[in-house]
Amino acid sequence: MRGIAQRFGLPDGCRLGYDDYGPPDGVPLILLHGTPSSRCGWYVFGSTDLAARPGRCIVDWPADAAALADHLGIERFAVLG
């Protein structure tokens, strides 16, 4: 499914949110916005509780990106972050 505010379940039980933009036949790019991103992000989402992911750490992102690519049926993609 294409569009904004998409979500799916990761193998560890967490949910990953993503937006899907661009032409379906374009070159896939996974954009990682960075950590801790903007101070304003917490106000947009309403709570720092959303950042609490017990048992997870920053080095978990490659597996999350791979899970997203699998979910979307993407074999090869670029990463920008």
Summary of the structure (lengths in Angstrom):
residues: 81
radius of gyration: 13.4
end to end distance: 23.5
largest distance: 37.2
contacts: 132
relative contact order: 0.25
helix: 30%
strand: 23%
